[in-house]
Amino acid sequence: MLAEADIWRALEAVMDPEIPVVSVVEMGIIRAVAVSAGEVVVTMTPTFSGCPALEVMRRDIAAAVRGLGAARVTVHTVLHPPWSTEWISDAGREKLRRFGLAPPPRFSGDPAGVAFFDLAECPRCGSTRTSLRNAFGPTLCRMIWYCHDCQDAFEQFKAL
């Protein structure tokens, strides 16, 4: 019988297909793991309901669990509650920053406290002398900012 802790460790190695430096666990996409009677059920919540990487994540999650010897694996997708950037771990936030994506600001679970256009900290030099260039980045979850100190453009993950 597989231990739940072993499954969580295996899922730590499943990278987000769109941001390959951070795992689906660090992104808060994996919500639960259950093991019973020879079956493993992994519950996930994608960052967006129309996430283009959804099938890739399901496949990679199932493969990681099968790699531990599980004969039956179900990857269950739930959309409620909707994914929140509050679910990104501190380690995940740091990996996003090192990758060149400014992590989203924390809002402590109160969506009314989200200010989408507050100053973003540049992930390269740490400056807050930044300005929003485009609220629509290369994916639904990112915005494009410009740093006036290092004179470089960068993306910020939107707070949701």
TITOR-230164 format. One record per atom (N, C-alpha, C): atom name; x, z, y; residue in one letter. Coordinates in pm, 1 decimal, always signed. Atoms other than C-alpha are relative to their C-alpha. Layout:
<badrens>
<CA,<X,Z,Y>,A>
...
</badrens>
This chain:
<badrens>
<N,<+84.8,+0.0,-118.6>,M>
<CA,<+0.0,+0.0,+0.0>,M>
<C,<+89.2,+0.0,+124.8>,M>
<N,<-76.2,+9.0,-124.9>,L>
<CA,<+134.1,-95.2,+341.3>,L>
<C,<-34.9,+115.2,+92.2>,L>
<N,<+22.8,-105.8,-98.8>,A>
<CA,<+176.1,+172.9,+603.4>,A>
<C,<-30.4,-65.0,+135.3>,A>
<N,<+38.4,+51.9,-131.4>,E>
<CA,<+16.0,+115.5,+941.6>,E>
<C,<+121.0,-9.1,+93.5>,E>
<N,<-118.7,-0.1,-86.4>,A>
<CA,<+343.9,+205.3,+1115.0>,A>
<C,<+89.6,-121.1,-28.5>,A>
<N,<-80.4,+117.6,+35.1>,D>
<CA,<+524.1,-72.8,+924.0>,D>
<C,<-60.4,-126.8,+59.0>,D>
<N,<+68.4,+117.1,-56.2>,I>
<CA,<+263.7,-324.2,+1040.2>,I>
<C,<+23.4,-6.6,+150.6>,I>
<N,<-25.6,-1.4,-144.7>,W>
<CA,<+300.8,-216.2,+1404.1>,W>
<C,<+142.9,-45.5,+29.6>,W>
<N,<-139.9,+41.4,-20.6>,R>
<CA,<+679.7,-257.7,+1372.6>,R>
<C,<+14.9,-150.8,-19.3>,R>
<N,<-7.4,+145.4,+23.4>,A>
<CA,<+635.5,-607.9,+1229.5>,A>
<C,<-62.4,-76.0,+116.1>,A>
<N,<+66.9,+67.2,-112.2>,L>
<CA,<+398.9,-698.7,+1513.5>,L>
<C,<+83.7,+5.5,+127.5>,L>
<N,<-92.4,-6.9,-114.5>,E>
<CA,<+664.5,-589.5,+1765.5>,E>
<C,<+89.5,-123.7,+5.5>,E>
<N,<-85.2,+118.9,+5.8>,A>
<CA,<+856.3,-899.2,+1652.5>,A>
<C,<-77.8,-129.1,+28.5>,A>
<N,<+81.6,+118.3,-30.1>,V>
<CA,<+565.2,-1136.7,+1728.1>,V>
<C,<-0.3,-18.1,+151.4>,V>
<N,<-12.8,+22.2,-143.2>,M>
<CA,<+643.2,-1281.3,+2068.6>,M>
<C,<-122.2,-71.7,+57.1>,M>
<N,<+104.5,+71.9,-71.3>,D>
<CA,<+387.2,-1396.2,+2322.8>,D>
<C,<+45.6,-145.6,+8.9>,D>
<N,<-43.4,+140.3,+0.5>,P>
<CA,<+394.3,-1777.6,+2286.6>,P>
<C,<+31.4,-56.7,+138.4>,P>
<N,<-23.3,+52.6,-135.0>,E>
<CA,<+388.1,-1831.1,+2664.1>,E>
<C,<+110.7,+74.6,+73.9>,E>
<N,<-107.1,-80.1,-60.8>,I>
<CA,<+636.6,-1555.4,+2753.2>,I>
<C,<+82.3,+56.3,-115.6>,I>
<N,<-65.2,-34.4,+126.3>,P>
<CA,<+874.5,-1542.4,+2455.5>,P>
<C,<+99.2,+116.1,+3.2>,P>
<N,<-88.6,-116.6,-5.1>,V>
<CA,<+1068.1,-1235.2,+2573.0>,V>
<C,<-75.8,+130.2,-18.5>,V>
<N,<+81.8,-120.3,+11.8>,V>
<CA,<+778.6,-994.0,+2534.0>,V>
<C,<-94.0,-16.1,-120.2>,V>
<N,<+81.4,+8.3,+121.4>,S>
<CA,<+586.5,-910.3,+2216.8>,S>
<C,<-148.7,+17.0,+32.2>,S>
<N,<+145.0,-17.2,-16.7>,V>
<CA,<+211.6,-915.5,+2168.2>,V>
<C,<-36.9,+148.1,+5.5>,V>
<N,<+22.8,-144.8,-9.1>,V>
<CA,<+234.4,-537.2,+2122.7>,V>
<C,<+33.7,+47.7,+140.8>,V>
<N,<-40.3,-41.6,-135.3>,E>
<CA,<+422.9,-489.3,+2452.1>,E>
<C,<-97.5,-50.8,+105.7>,E>
<N,<+98.9,+54.4,-93.8>,M>
<CA,<+165.9,-710.3,+2626.8>,M>
<C,<-134.9,+70.8,-11.0>,M>
<N,<+126.7,-70.7,+16.7>,G>
<CA,<-113.0,-484.3,+2497.6>,G>
<C,<-107.3,-86.3,-64.2>,G>
<N,<+95.3,+91.6,+62.6>,I>
<CA,<-276.2,-771.5,+2310.3>,I>
<C,<-51.2,+56.6,-132.8>,I>
<N,<+41.6,-61.3,+126.3>,I>
<CA,<-282.4,-582.4,+1978.7>,I>
<C,<-71.4,+130.2,+31.6>,I>
<N,<+82.0,-117.3,-31.7>,R>
<CA,<-560.7,-325.8,+1999.4>,R>
<C,<-7.0,+98.6,-115.6>,R>
<N,<+12.5,-90.7,+114.1>,A>
<CA,<-576.7,-185.7,+1645.9>,A>
<C,<+53.1,-66.8,-125.9>,A>
<N,<-42.6,+43.3,+132.3>,V>
<CA,<-441.1,-211.7,+1293.2>,V>
<C,<-69.7,+90.5,-100.3>,V>
<N,<+65.7,-78.2,+105.2>,A>
<CA,<-636.8,-103.5,+986.2>,A>
<C,<+42.4,-53.4,-135.9>,A>
<N,<-40.2,+36.3,+135.4>,V>
<CA,<-525.3,-101.2,+623.3>,V>
<C,<-96.0,+67.9,-96.6>,V>
<N,<+87.0,-58.8,+102.2>,S>
<CA,<-770.4,-55.7,+337.3>,S>
<C,<-18.3,-97.5,-114.8>,S>
<N,<+29.1,+74.8,+121.5>,A>
<CA,<-814.7,-174.7,-20.5>,A>
<C,<+70.1,-136.4,-5.4>,A>
<N,<-75.6,+124.1,+11.2>,G>
<CA,<-542.0,-436.4,-5.2>,G>
<C,<-19.9,-98.9,+112.9>,G>
<N,<+21.1,+89.5,-113.9>,E>
<CA,<-657.3,-587.5,+323.4>,E>
<C,<+51.3,+65.3,+127.5>,E>
<N,<-44.4,-44.9,-131.6>,V>
<CA,<-502.6,-560.3,+667.5>,V>
<C,<-84.5,-72.6,+103.7>,V>
<N,<+75.9,+57.9,-110.2>,V>
<CA,<-718.4,-613.6,+973.2>,V>
<C,<+72.6,+35.6,+129.2>,V>
<N,<-64.3,-18.0,-130.3>,V>
<CA,<-545.1,-662.6,+1306.5>,V>
<C,<-100.8,-44.2,+105.1>,V>
<N,<+93.2,+32.1,-108.4>,T>
<CA,<-764.6,-651.4,+1615.2>,T>
<C,<+81.6,-29.7,+124.5>,T>
<N,<-73.0,+41.3,-119.5>,M>
<CA,<-642.4,-835.3,+1921.8>,M>
<C,<-97.2,-37.6,+111.4>,M>
<N,<+72.8,+44.8,-118.1>,T>
<CA,<-766.3,-903.2,+2274.4>,T>
<C,<+93.2,-90.1,+79.3>,T>
<N,<-87.0,+90.3,-75.5>,P>
<CA,<-617.2,-1213.0,+2439.3>,P>
<C,<-5.5,+31.3,+149.1>,P>
<N,<-4.9,-25.2,-144.0>,T>
<CA,<-515.9,-1199.4,+2803.4>,T>
<C,<-114.9,-68.6,+73.3>,T>
<N,<+115.6,+71.5,-53.5>,F>
<CA,<-790.3,-1453.9,+2881.1>,F>
<C,<-81.9,-51.6,-116.9>,F>
<N,<+84.7,+45.5,+110.6>,S>
<CA,<-1087.4,-1554.0,+2667.8>,S>
<C,<+30.2,-144.2,-38.8>,S>
<N,<-33.7,+139.2,+28.5>,G>
<CA,<-980.7,-1918.5,+2694.2>,G>
<C,<+148.9,-22.2,-15.4>,G>
<N,<-146.1,+7.4,+11.8>,C>
<CA,<-613.7,-1846.0,+2627.2>,C>
<C,<+40.2,-116.3,-90.7>,C>
<N,<-39.2,+115.1,+81.1>,P>
<CA,<-452.5,-2170.2,+2503.6>,P>
<C,<+90.6,+37.7,-117.8>,P>
<N,<-91.1,-41.8,+106.6>,A>
<CA,<-213.1,-1971.7,+2282.9>,A>
<C,<-69.1,+85.2,-106.4>,A>
<N,<+74.5,-87.7,+90.2>,L>
<CA,<-487.2,-1786.4,+2093.2>,L>
<C,<+26.0,-32.0,-147.0>,L>
<N,<-20.0,+36.4,+141.1>,E>
<CA,<-451.2,-1979.4,+1767.3>,E>
<C,<+143.8,+22.7,-45.2>,E>
<N,<-140.5,-24.3,+33.7>,V>
<CA,<-72.1,-1957.5,+1777.4>,V>
<C,<+22.2,+149.1,-23.1>,V>
<N,<-13.9,-144.9,+17.7>,M>
<CA,<-93.8,-1580.0,+1822.9>,M>
<C,<-62.8,+44.8,-131.4>,M>
<N,<+65.9,-36.9,+127.4>,R>
<CA,<-342.4,-1544.9,+1535.1>,R>
<C,<+88.4,-37.0,-119.2>,R>
<N,<-84.2,+47.0,+109.9>,R>
<CA,<-117.5,-1751.4,+1308.4>,R>
<C,<+125.9,+85.8,-13.6>,R>
<N,<-124.6,-76.9,+3.5>,D>
<CA,<+200.2,-1561.3,+1403.5>,D>
<C,<-23.9,+144.7,-41.5>,D>
<N,<+34.6,-137.5,+37.6>,I>
<CA,<+31.4,-1220.9,+1368.6>,I>
<C,<-25.3,+7.1,-150.6>,I>
<N,<+29.3,+1.8,+143.3>,A>
<CA,<-104.0,-1307.8,+1023.2>,A>
<C,<+127.3,-21.3,-81.2>,A>
<N,<-125.2,+28.1,+72.1>,A>
<CA,<+234.5,-1446.3,+914.1>,A>
<C,<+90.5,+123.4,-3.3>,A>
<N,<-84.3,-120.1,-4.9>,A>
<CA,<+416.1,-1130.0,+1025.5>,A>
<C,<-50.0,+105.5,-98.4>,A>
<N,<+56.6,-99.8,+92.2>,V>
<CA,<+178.2,-909.6,+825.5>,V>
<C,<+14.4,-47.0,-144.7>,V>
<N,<-20.5,+53.7,+135.6>,R>
<CA,<+191.5,-1138.5,+520.4>,R>
<C,<+145.7,+15.6,-42.7>,R>
<N,<-142.1,-17.7,+29.4>,G>
<CA,<+570.4,-1114.1,+544.5>,G>
<C,<+33.1,+137.9,-52.8>,G>
<N,<-18.6,-134.9,+53.7>,L>
<CA,<+533.5,-746.2,+460.5>,L>
<C,<-56.0,+13.1,-141.4>,L>
<N,<+55.7,-3.2,+134.5>,G>
<CA,<+355.5,-836.7,+137.6>,G>
<C,<-151.1,+13.1,-5.6>,G>
<N,<+146.0,-9.9,-0.3>,A>
<CA,<-9.2,-816.4,+245.0>,A>
<C,<-59.9,-128.2,-55.0>,A>
<N,<+63.7,+117.4,+59.5>,A>
<CA,<-223.1,-1048.3,+34.8>,A>
<C,<-113.3,-51.8,+86.7>,A>
<N,<+113.5,+40.2,-83.8>,R>
<CA,<-524.8,-1048.9,+264.8>,R>
<C,<+20.0,+56.0,+140.8>,R>
<N,<-17.0,-38.4,-140.1>,V>
<CA,<-490.2,-1045.9,+642.4>,V>
<C,<-111.4,-64.7,+80.9>,V>
<N,<+101.0,+50.5,-92.3>,T>
<CA,<-768.6,-1081.2,+896.5>,T>
<C,<+44.7,+34.8,+140.9>,T>
<N,<-29.6,-24.4,-141.5>,V>
<CA,<-692.5,-1120.9,+1264.9>,V>
<C,<-132.6,-16.3,+73.0>,V>
<N,<+130.4,-4.9,-65.6>,H>
<CA,<-1005.2,-1020.9,+1452.4>,H>
<C,<+21.5,-0.1,+151.9>,H>
<N,<-11.5,+9.1,-145.9>,T>
<CA,<-1041.2,-1118.6,+1819.4>,T>
<C,<-121.0,+64.8,+65.1>,T>
<N,<+107.1,-63.0,-76.8>,V>
<CA,<-1243.8,-899.9,+2054.1>,V>
<C,<+24.1,-27.2,+148.4>,V>
<N,<-10.3,+29.0,-143.2>,L>
<CA,<-1316.5,-974.4,+2419.0>,L>
<C,<-52.1,+114.4,+86.4>,L>
<N,<+49.5,-114.9,-76.1>,H>
<CA,<-1468.7,-640.2,+2516.7>,H>
<C,<+60.1,+127.3,-57.1>,H>
<N,<-19.6,+22.3,-142.4>,P>
<CA,<-1327.7,-452.1,+2682.2>,P>
<C,<+99.6,-113.3,+22.9>,P>
<N,<-93.6,+108.2,-28.6>,P>
<CA,<-1147.0,-741.2,+2848.1>,P>
<C,<+142.1,+53.9,+16.4>,P>
<N,<-140.4,-37.4,-13.1>,W>
<CA,<-768.5,-733.1,+2842.6>,W>
<C,<+30.7,+38.2,+144.5>,W>
<N,<-40.8,-46.7,-131.9>,S>
<CA,<-607.9,-553.6,+3135.2>,S>
<C,<+152.1,+4.3,+7.8>,S>
<N,<-144.8,-10.0,-18.5>,T>
<CA,<-258.4,-569.6,+3278.7>,T>
<C,<+46.5,+145.4,-10.6>,T>
<N,<-34.8,-141.1,+20.5>,E>
<CA,<-269.3,-189.1,+3255.9>,E>
<C,<+49.3,+23.1,-142.5>,E>
<N,<-39.3,-15.1,+140.2>,W>
<CA,<-214.9,-240.2,+2881.3>,W>
<C,<+142.3,-45.5,-25.8>,W>
<N,<-139.7,+41.5,+18.6>,I>
<CA,<+132.1,-391.8,+2931.9>,I>
<C,<+86.4,+125.9,+1.2>,I>
<N,<-85.8,-119.1,+9.0>,S>
<CA,<+387.1,-132.2,+2822.5>,S>
<C,<+107.2,-3.0,+108.6>,S>
<N,<-110.1,-6.0,-96.7>,D>
<CA,<+665.6,-13.9,+3050.7>,D>
<C,<+115.3,-90.1,-43.8>,D>
<N,<-106.6,+87.8,+51.4>,A>
<CA,<+916.0,-193.3,+2824.5>,A>
<C,<-37.1,-146.2,+23.3>,A>
<N,<+46.0,+136.5,-24.3>,G>
<CA,<+706.6,-510.1,+2851.9>,G>
<C,<+13.0,-39.2,+145.2>,G>
<N,<-12.3,+26.9,-143.5>,R>
<CA,<+698.4,-483.9,+3231.0>,R>
<C,<+145.6,-28.0,+38.2>,R>
<N,<-142.2,+20.8,-29.5>,E>
<CA,<+1076.0,-454.9,+3241.8>,E>
<C,<+48.5,-133.9,-56.0>,E>
<N,<-38.6,+129.3,+58.2>,K>
<CA,<+1116.1,-754.4,+3009.7>,K>
<C,<-54.8,-115.4,+82.8>,K>
<N,<+55.8,+103.3,-88.5>,L>
<CA,<+883.9,-958.6,+3233.7>,L>
<C,<+89.0,-16.7,+122.7>,L>
<N,<-83.8,+2.7,-119.6>,R>
<CA,<+1096.7,-864.7,+3535.6>,R>
<C,<+133.4,-69.4,-28.1>,R>
<N,<-128.7,+61.4,+34.8>,R>
<CA,<+1423.2,-958.7,+3360.3>,R>
<C,<-14.6,-148.4,-30.3>,R>
<N,<+29.5,+140.3,+28.6>,F>
<CA,<+1262.9,-1288.4,+3255.3>,F>
<C,<-20.9,-79.4,+129.1>,F>
<N,<+22.3,+65.9,-128.4>,G>
<CA,<+1196.9,-1362.1,+3624.4>,G>
<C,<-144.8,-0.6,+44.2>,G>
<N,<+141.5,-13.8,-38.4>,L>
<CA,<+825.0,-1276.1,+3635.6>,L>
<C,<-20.6,+139.1,+57.3>,L>
<N,<+28.8,-131.0,-57.8>,A>
<CA,<+726.1,-999.2,+3873.0>,A>
<C,<-116.9,+60.8,-77.4>,A>
<N,<+110.3,-62.8,+72.0>,P>
<CA,<+515.1,-754.4,+3671.5>,P>
<C,<-116.0,+27.5,+94.9>,P>
<N,<+114.9,-29.1,-85.7>,P>
<CA,<+163.2,-690.8,+3799.7>,P>
<C,<+4.7,+144.6,+47.9>,P>
<N,<+5.3,-139.8,-44.4>,P>
<CA,<+106.0,-381.1,+4009.2>,P>
<C,<-94.4,+79.4,-89.3>,P>
<N,<+89.5,-88.9,+75.7>,R>
<CA,<-52.9,-84.9,+3834.0>,R>
<C,<-116.7,+37.8,+90.5>,R>
<N,<+114.7,-41.2,-79.3>,F>
<CA,<-402.7,+8.2,+3943.8>,F>
<C,<-77.4,+112.3,-66.6>,F>
<N,<+54.5,-118.6,+65.3>,S>
<CA,<-475.2,+300.5,+3712.7>,S>
<C,<-142.0,-17.2,-49.7>,S>
<N,<+129.0,+22.0,+62.0>,G>
<CA,<-779.6,+143.2,+3555.4>,G>
<C,<-116.5,-20.8,+93.6>,G>
<N,<+109.2,+19.6,-95.4>,D>
<CA,<-983.7,+112.9,+3875.5>,D>
<C,<+11.6,-139.9,+57.5>,D>
<N,<-11.9,+137.8,-47.5>,P>
<CA,<-1040.1,-260.7,+3928.4>,P>
<C,<-21.6,-14.7,+150.1>,P>
<N,<+21.1,+6.8,-144.3>,A>
<CA,<-1154.9,-187.9,+4284.3>,A>
<C,<+130.8,+22.4,+75.0>,A>
<N,<-127.7,-27.1,-64.3>,G>
<CA,<-797.3,-79.2,+4356.1>,G>
<C,<+98.1,-115.9,-6.9>,G>
<N,<-90.3,+114.0,+12.6>,V>
<CA,<-647.8,-418.9,+4276.4>,V>
<C,<+3.7,-76.6,+131.2>,V>
<N,<-18.3,+83.5,-118.6>,A>
<CA,<-506.9,-596.6,+4577.2>,A>
<C,<+84.3,-119.3,-43.6>,A>
<N,<-68.8,+115.2,+55.2>,F>
<CA,<-416.8,-944.7,+4459.1>,F>
<C,<+112.5,-50.2,+88.0>,F>
<N,<-97.2,+62.2,-87.7>,F>
<CA,<-215.7,-1035.9,+4764.7>,F>
<C,<+88.9,+100.6,+71.0>,F>
<N,<-98.5,-93.6,-52.2>,D>
<CA,<-12.8,-722.4,+4830.4>,D>
<C,<+137.9,-62.0,-16.6>,D>
<N,<-136.0,+51.0,+15.1>,L>
<CA,<+359.0,-775.9,+4862.2>,L>
<C,<+46.0,+14.4,-143.9>,L>
<N,<-57.2,-3.6,+134.3>,A>
<CA,<+526.9,-858.1,+4535.9>,A>
<C,<+148.9,+25.8,+12.2>,A>
<N,<-142.8,-25.8,+1.2>,E>
<CA,<+872.7,-728.3,+4455.9>,E>
<C,<+69.9,-113.5,-74.1>,E>
<N,<-75.0,+109.1,+61.7>,C>
<CA,<+1119.3,-1006.8,+4382.3>,C>
<C,<+68.3,+50.9,-127.7>,C>
<N,<-62.7,-46.0,+123.6>,P>
<CA,<+1228.7,-976.3,+4017.4>,P>
<C,<+150.2,-26.7,-5.0>,P>
<N,<-142.5,+33.2,-0.3>,R>
<CA,<+1572.4,-1117.7,+4103.2>,R>
<C,<+82.7,+95.9,+85.7>,R>
<N,<-80.8,-83.3,-90.0>,C>
<CA,<+1686.7,-910.0,+4402.0>,C>
<C,<-68.0,+131.8,+37.6>,C>
<N,<+69.8,-124.8,-28.4>,G>
<CA,<+1421.2,-636.0,+4431.6>,G>
<C,<-61.4,+9.0,+139.3>,G>
<N,<+52.0,-1.3,-135.9>,S>
<CA,<+1322.0,-729.3,+4786.2>,S>
<C,<-153.1,-3.7,+1.0>,S>
<N,<+145.0,+11.5,-21.8>,T>
<CA,<+966.9,-681.0,+4911.9>,T>
<C,<-28.3,-89.0,+120.8>,T>
<N,<+20.5,+98.9,-106.9>,R>
<CA,<+1023.3,-931.2,+5192.8>,R>
<C,<-39.1,-131.5,-67.2>,R>
<N,<+50.5,+113.9,+76.1>,T>
<CA,<+811.5,-1178.0,+5000.0>,T>
<C,<-131.7,-47.0,+59.4>,T>
<N,<+129.6,+51.1,-45.3>,S>
<CA,<+515.0,-1399.0,+5073.0>,S>
<C,<-61.2,-87.6,-109.6>,S>
<N,<+73.5,+78.4,+98.2>,L>
<CA,<+249.3,-1557.7,+4858.5>,L>
<C,<+3.3,-146.7,+40.3>,L>
<N,<-1.4,+144.1,-26.0>,R>
<CA,<+291.7,-1934.7,+4831.0>,R>
<C,<-119.8,-69.3,-60.8>,R>
<N,<+114.7,+62.6,+65.6>,N>
<CA,<+15.0,-2018.9,+4587.1>,N>
<C,<-62.1,+101.3,-95.9>,N>
<N,<+70.3,-94.0,+87.3>,A>
<CA,<-246.7,-1798.1,+4420.4>,A>
<C,<-24.3,-59.6,-137.8>,A>
<N,<+20.6,+67.5,+127.9>,F>
<CA,<-261.7,-2052.9,+4138.5>,F>
<C,<+134.5,-47.5,-52.1>,F>
<N,<-128.4,+34.6,+58.2>,G>
<CA,<+53.7,-2063.5,+3929.0>,G>
<C,<-16.5,-94.6,-117.1>,G>
<N,<+4.1,+93.9,+111.9>,P>
<CA,<+135.3,-2261.5,+3616.3>,P>
<C,<-99.5,+38.3,-109.8>,P>
<N,<+104.5,-44.6,+92.6>,T>
<CA,<-108.8,-2051.4,+3412.3>,T>
<C,<-100.3,+83.0,+79.7>,T>
<N,<+104.7,-75.9,-68.7>,L>
<CA,<-429.4,-1866.2,+3502.1>,L>
<C,<+44.4,+139.3,+41.6>,L>
<N,<-37.2,-139.4,-23.6>,C>
<CA,<-251.2,-1533.6,+3496.4>,C>
<C,<+117.4,+18.2,+96.3>,C>
<N,<-117.8,-13.0,-87.1>,R>
<CA,<+28.7,-1608.2,+3746.5>,R>
<C,<-23.0,-58.2,+139.4>,R>
<N,<-1.7,+48.3,-138.1>,M>
<CA,<+80.5,-1657.6,+4121.1>,M>
<C,<+144.6,-32.8,+36.4>,M>
<N,<-134.6,+37.6,-42.9>,I>
<CA,<+378.1,-1811.9,+4301.5>,I>
<C,<+31.0,+66.5,+134.2>,I>
<N,<-46.8,-71.6,-118.3>,W>
<CA,<+569.0,-1607.0,+4559.1>,W>
<C,<+135.4,-56.4,+43.4>,W>
<N,<-130.2,+39.6,-53.9>,Y>
<CA,<+874.0,-1669.3,+4779.1>,Y>
<C,<+69.1,+124.3,+54.2>,Y>
<N,<-78.6,-112.1,-49.1>,C>
<CA,<+1150.7,-1417.8,+4850.1>,C>
<C,<+81.1,-45.2,+121.1>,C>
<N,<-69.8,+36.3,-122.8>,H>
<CA,<+1284.6,-1430.2,+5206.1>,H>
<C,<+144.7,+49.9,+1.1>,H>
<N,<-137.8,-48.3,+5.7>,D>
<CA,<+1602.7,-1241.2,+5109.8>,D>
<C,<+89.0,-88.8,-86.8>,D>
<N,<-84.1,+84.0,+86.1>,C>
<CA,<+1736.4,-1434.6,+4810.7>,C>
<C,<-42.4,-146.9,+5.5>,C>
<N,<+48.7,+136.3,-24.4>,Q>
<CA,<+1540.0,-1745.3,+4914.7>,Q>
<C,<-31.6,-74.4,-130.2>,Q>
<N,<+36.4,+59.0,+127.8>,D>
<CA,<+1405.1,-1806.9,+4568.5>,D>
<C,<-150.0,+18.2,-22.3>,D>
<N,<+140.0,-11.8,+38.7>,A>
<CA,<+1054.4,-1872.2,+4442.7>,A>
<C,<-7.6,+73.1,-134.6>,A>
<N,<+19.5,-68.5,+126.6>,F>
<CA,<+919.8,-1655.8,+4161.8>,F>
<C,<-149.8,+12.9,-27.3>,F>
<N,<+138.3,-18.7,+39.2>,E>
<CA,<+599.3,-1596.2,+3971.3>,E>
<C,<-29.4,+148.8,-16.4>,E>
<N,<+44.8,-136.2,+25.5>,Q>
<CA,<+402.2,-1275.0,+3957.1>,Q>
<C,<-120.5,-5.6,-92.0>,Q>
<N,<+114.8,-14.0,+87.3>,F>
<CA,<+166.0,-1179.2,+3680.5>,F>
<C,<-112.2,+62.2,+80.8>,F>
<N,<+114.1,-53.6,-74.3>,K>
<CA,<-179.2,-1122.6,+3832.3>,K>
<C,<-48.3,+129.7,-63.0>,K>
<N,<+58.2,-124.6,+48.9>,A>
<CA,<-324.8,-774.4,+3802.6>,A>
<C,<-144.3,-24.3,-39.8>,A>
<N,<+136.9,+15.1,+50.1>,L>
<CA,<-640.8,-776.6,+3593.8>,L>
<C,<-47.6,+130.2,-58.5>,L>
</badrens>
